[in-house]
Amino acid sequence: MLTLAHFLKTLATYETTGQEPVVSSVVMDSREVVPGSLFVAYKGEKVDGHDFVAAAFEQGAIAALVERPISDEYATIDLRTAEPPTAPFSASTPVCLLVEDTIAALQTSAKAWRARFPAEVIGITGSVGKTSTKELTHAVLSSKYRTFKSPGNRNSILGLPLALFDLQESDEKAVLEMGMYTTGEIATLCDLTQPKVGVVTLVGAVHLERAGSMENIVKAKRELVEALPADGTAILNKDDAHVMSMADHTQASIFTYGLSNTADLWADNIRSMGLNGVRFTLHYQDEAMIVQVPLLGRHSVHTSLRAAAVGLVEGLTWDEILHGLRNTAVQLRLVTVPGPRNSLIIDDTYNASPDSVVAALNLMHDLDGRSVAVLGDMLELGYLEEEAHRQVGRRAAEVAKLLVTVGQRARWIGEEAIASGLPKDKVVMVEDAVTAVPTLEELIEENDTVLVKGSLGMRMDQIITAIGRDS
């Protein structure tokens, strides 16, 4: 059970009585505070969490990690002293725990909490497909083991430490998503979590603007396989040369997956079943089996291969693996909602990269109805920005009957689609999501299939809210 004593002992070797209050959750957003929470005050670029300590206490938080004194109204324990206290901790709550660096303190505490438990960690990284792979891998492993997973998109050097405090002694496996903006971050996450199995999805130009180059992105993602122990396993995408280049940078065993029969686990005979999922033949050693999974799009085959690969590495039987792959309860970001005039809207608005947009276009192409692509700017692509948008435009010209672009960068998508043969009168370019709404309300026809996708900053979700129908 997580108590305030854990933080006192970890951060300052306080002597404790064992009677310290239970910590119900560790949060960085005061809106997520519940009675018993510990609030971490983080000073970001736009918001300083120290301004919300009082609000967190009002909501029921019993402690806050802070870098500066907040108010004489609250008890404050200075954990920055080099000399450990000689007396047991004694303070009323709520209490401020004063540290040099709240994020370093959070990470130190999370690392110590994870180290208490024997759960084997499966780390998952890559430019796209991390969350879907995490969810499906969790479903597969849960067929045999008590399995923990990091919730939502808590995959960063801020979010994953928060998630680790939900780990329990009874958990046998832990499936953790690991994201990055630049080099060094995944290495930090690996130091906190000590993964034994690492899965790499694919490497693309996501966060290129921050990382600086594709080489830096490869190097950053490679930190996962570099951290694996000699008795661990790196599960690598045979279809991605960037990912396979990592094989020479790990002491762990290599297990490959892909669509080539040179991979350890591979698939062929892929057939999209539209909204009923995707069917394919799975091959491993001398075995072959036909599998249908309730996931949308041909790109879901790679997701299934990754989850199955983890299952094989972890000793599951094929019955257990297939049971997990067929789990219809797996919640993924891409969903479908009804739209105007009996249209079907594919809501894939969480985020966008060139690879994920092309995959979504391929899915749209597999479904019935006139294909309408509503594509927004893809952000943080650095020097590949224009070419990446034009790449998407070329594929959009092949599969879309109507294209609506949203944002200045997305105009490159429209221009390239026209240059690639999509009639000019079938391309509409608008400035933002709000402007796109009346355009779509007018242009969507009976039984259309409408894909809506773009980077988070483009707020493409506003389009779904405006044109989606409840039934």
N, C-alpha and C positions, 0 to 999 in steps of 0.2 A: 504494500500500500504506500502510495506516495504521500509523504508528509513534509512539513516545513523543515524537519530535521535533515532531510536529504540535502537540501540546498545549503544549510548551515555547515554541515560536515564536509560537503564537497568543496565549497567556496572558501571556507575559513577554518576548517577543522574544529568547529565549535564542539564543546562537550554538551551533550543533550541528555535529557531525562527519558526520552522515548515517549513523552506525553504530548509532543508538539502537534499542532492541528493538522488534520488531513487536508491535502491539496487536491481539490476536485478536478482541476484542469490548469494548463499553462497556456496563456493566450497573449497575443500582442495587439489585439484590437479590443478596445474597451467595450464595444458592442457585443462581444462574445463572452463577456464575463458572466459567470454564474456564481452563486454563493460558494465560497471556498476556493475560488480561483487564485492563481498567482499571475499577476500582470507584469509583462516585460515592457518597460518604457524604452522604445527605440527611437532615436532621432534620425528620421529619414530626410530626403531632399526637400519634401514639401510639408511633412507633418512631423511634429515632435511629440512622441508619446508621453513625455513628461507633463505635457499640458492636460493629459487625460487621466492622470493618476487619481485625482479626487473623484472623477466620474466612475472609475473602476472600483474604488472603495465604496462609493454609494451603491453600486450594483451588487456588492457583497464580496469583493475580493478581500482576501485576508493578508496579502503581502504584495509588494511590488519591487522588482529589481530596478534600481535607479542609478544614474551616474552623478546626480547632484541632489542636494537636500530639497525637499518639496515644501514642507510646511512644519512649523512647530506643533501643529495640531496632531501630527502623526508620530508615533514612536519610530526612531531611526536607528538601525544597527549598522555601524561602519565595518564592512568586511574587507576593507582595503589594508588594514594593519598587517604588518609583516609578522607580528607576534600573535600566536593564537591566544584566545581568552583563557583565563584560568578558572573562570566560574561558569556554571551551566547557563545556557541561554534562558533569559527570562524577560519577556516583553509582552505587552498586550498587543492584540491585533485590532485593526490592521497595522502592519508594520512595513516600513521601507527598508530594503536591504541595499545599502550603498556599496557599489562596486566601481572599478575603474572603467569597465566596458560591459554593458549589459548583454551584448550579443556574444562576446567571449564567455561571459558567465553562463548564459543560456546553453551554449554549446558544451562547455565543460560539464554542466549538470546533466545534460542529455546523454553525453558519452558515458558518464558514470552510471546513469540509470540503465542504459542499454547493456553495460558490462555486467550487470547483476544477473542477467537472464541468459539461458543457454540457447535461445532461438537461433537457428541458422538463417542468415540474411541472404536474400536474393536481390541484388541491385540491378536496376534497369535504367539504361540511358540511351540516348539517340536523339536525332533532330526531330523526328516525328514518331508517333505510335507508342510513346512511353506509357500513357495512361491506359489505353486499350490493352496493351500487353500486360500491364500490372493487374488490371481487373480480371483478365482471362486466366493469367497465371495463378492468381489467388483462387479462382474457381476450380482450377485443375488440382492444385495442392490441397484444397479443402476437401477433396474426395477422400483423402487419407489422413491428413494432418490437421491439427488445430493451427490455423494460419492467420497471421496479422497482416494487414496492408496499410500503407500510408493513405490517409483519406484525401479525397479531392485532388488538388494540384499542389499539395504540400511536398514539393520536391527540391526546394532551394536551401541555401545555407541558413535561411531564416525559418522556412516552413517545416523542413524535415526534423530539426531538433524539437519543435513543438509536438510533432506527431509521435516522436519516440516515447514521450511520457505516457502514452496509452498502451505501450507494450507491457505484457503481463508474464508472470513466471510460467503460466500454463501454455503459452504460445510455443509451438515447436518450430514453425517457419515464419519468416517475416519478409514480405515482398515490398520493397521500397523503391519508389521512383526517384531518380536523381537527375536534376536539371542543372544548367549552368548558363552564365552569361560570358564568362571568360575563364582562362586557365586557372587552376588551383582550387576551384570551388568543388569539383567532384572529388578531388583528393581529400579535401576537408571533410566531405560527407562520408567518404570511406573510412577516414580516421575515426569518425564518430560511431560508425555502424559496424565496421569489420565484416564486410560481405565475404561469403565463401563462393557464391555463384554470381557471375556477372553476365547480363544480357545486353547486347548492343543492337539496336534496331537498324538504323541507317544514318548516314551522315549527310546533311544538306546545308544549304546556306541560311540557316536560322540563326539569328543574333550575329550575323556576319559583321554588321556595323560596329558592334561592341567588341567582338573577338578580333577583328582586324583582318583575318585571312582564313581561307579554308584550312590551311595547315594548322592554324591555332585551334580551330574547331575540332579537327581530328585529334590534336594533342590533348585538348581538354576532355573529350569523350574517352580517350584512351586511358585516362587516369583510373577509370574503374577496373580495367583488366590488369593494369600495372599493380593495383592494390591487392589483387587476389592471392591467396596463399598457394603453395605448391600442391596441396591436396584439394584445391578448388577447381572450378571449371569456368572457362570463358565461352559463352554461347554466342557465336558470331554469324552475321549475315553473309552467306557465300556469294550473294548477288551484288554486293556492294564492295568495290575495291578499297574504298577508304576504311571500311570496317575490317576487311581481311588483312589490311596492313598492320592491324593491331596484334596479330597472332605472334609476331616476333618480339612483342613487348610485355609478355606475361610469363610467369613461371607456372601458371595453372595449365591444366589440360584443355585442349581445344575441342569444342563440339560445334559443328556447322549446320546451318539450315538454309533452305532456299528452294528455288525452282529448277535447279540443275541436279542431275543425277550424280554429280561429283560431291554433293553435300552429304553429310551423315544422315540427315533427315530431310526429305524433299517431297514436293507435291507436283502433280501434273493433272491433266484432264480437268482443268478448272472451268466451272460453269456457274455463272451468277444465276441465282433463283429469284432475283428482284428483292422484294420485301420479305421473302421467305428465307433469305440467307444466301449462302454460297456452298457449292458442292465441289469436291475434289478428291483425288486419290492420293493417299498418304503412303509414303514408302520409307521403310526403315530396315536395314539389313536385308533379310530375305522375305520380309513381310510387306504386304500391300493391302490397303483397306480403303473402301469408299466412305467418305465422311461428309456430312452436311452440318454446318454450324449456323446458328441464328444471328450471324453478323452481316452487316451490309457492305457490299462491294468486294471486288476481287482482291483488293489490298488486304482484306481481312484474312486471306490465306497465310500471309506472312505472320500476322498476329497469332493465328492458330498454331503455326509451326513453332514460334517462340515458346508459347505456353506448353506445347507438347514436349519440346526439347527439355524444358525445365522438369517436367514430369518424369521423363526418362532418366535424367541425371539424378533425380531424387528417389528413384526406385519404384515409381508407381507402375501398376499393371496397365495394359491397354484399356481394359474395362474402366479403370479409375480415370485415366486420361480422357477417354471419350466422354465419360459422364460429365466431366468438368467442361469440356469444349462445347457440349450441347446445353449448357446451363443458360436458360433463357432469362435468368435474373440478373445477368451481367449488365451493368448500367454503363453505357458509353456516351460520349459527348454528342455524337451524331444521332439525331432523332428525326422523325418525320411528323409533320402536323398538317391538318387540312387547311387549304387556302381558299381564295375566292373561286367561284364557279367550278366547284368540285376539283380544284387543282390539288396537287400534293406538293408540300414544301419540304425540302430536305434542309433541316436546320443544322448547319455545320459552322456556326458562327463563333466557336470558341477561339480559334486562332487560324493563321494561314501561313503556309510556306509553299514554295513552288511544287514540291513533291506532294504535299497533302492536297493542294488545289487540283492538281492533275488527277490524283486518285479519286477525289470527289467528282470531278467531271466524268471519269470513267464509270463511276457508280450511276450517275444520272443517265448516262448513255444506255445502261443496262435496264433501265426501268421503262415502263410504258408511258405514252403521252408525249406531246411536243416538249422538247428539252429547252428550258429557259435557264440561263446561267446569270446569276446576279453576283458579280465579283468585285470586291473592294480592294483597296491598296494592301499590299504585303509590306510590312514595315521591317526595318533593321536588316536590310539586305546588302548594305554597303555598296561596294563597287560593282556588284552583280545586279543591282537594283533594276536597271532598265532591261537587261537581257532576261532576267528571271520573269518579269512581267510579260515580255514578248514570247517567251517559251510557253507560258500559260495561254496567251492569245492564240498561238498556233494550234494547240490542242482544243481550245474552245471553238475554233473555226471548224474543226472536224466533227464535233459532237453536238454543238448547240444550234438550235434553230433561231433563237433570239438571245442576244447578249446585252446585259445592262451592266455598265461599269460604274463604280462608285469611288470617287476621289481622283486626285491629280495623277498619281502613279498608275492607277488602273487604266488611264487613257492609253497607256502603252499596250495594254491587253486588247483594247478595242481597235487601235490602229493596226496591230499585227494580225488580228482576226480578219479585218477587212483585206489586208494585204494577202492573207492566206486563202481568200475566197469566200468569206462570209459576206453576203450582200450588205451594202452600206446601210440600207433601210432596215436591217435587222440588228443594228448595233446602236444603242442609246447610251450616251455618256452623261452622268450627272455628278454633281459636286460632293454630295454627302448622303447619308442614309435617310435623313428626313426628306430630302428632295426625291429620293428614289420611290418613296411610298406611293404618291399619287400616280407616278409613271407606271408602276406595277399594277396598281388597281385598274388602270385603263387598259394595259396591254395583255394581262394574263387572260388566257382563253380557257374554254371548257376542257377539263381533264389534263391540263398542262402538268408537267413535272418541273418544279422550280428549285434550283440549288441556290442557297444563299451562303456566301462564305467570304471572309476577309479577316484581317488582323483585328485583335481586340480593340485597338485604338480607333478603329473605324466605326465602332458601335453598330455593327450590322444586326445585332440582336434587336435594335429598334424596329427594323423592318419586319422581323418575325412577330414582334408584339403588335405591330400595326395591321398586318395583313393576315396573320394567322387566325383561324377560326376555332372556337372551342369544340365544335362538333361538326 
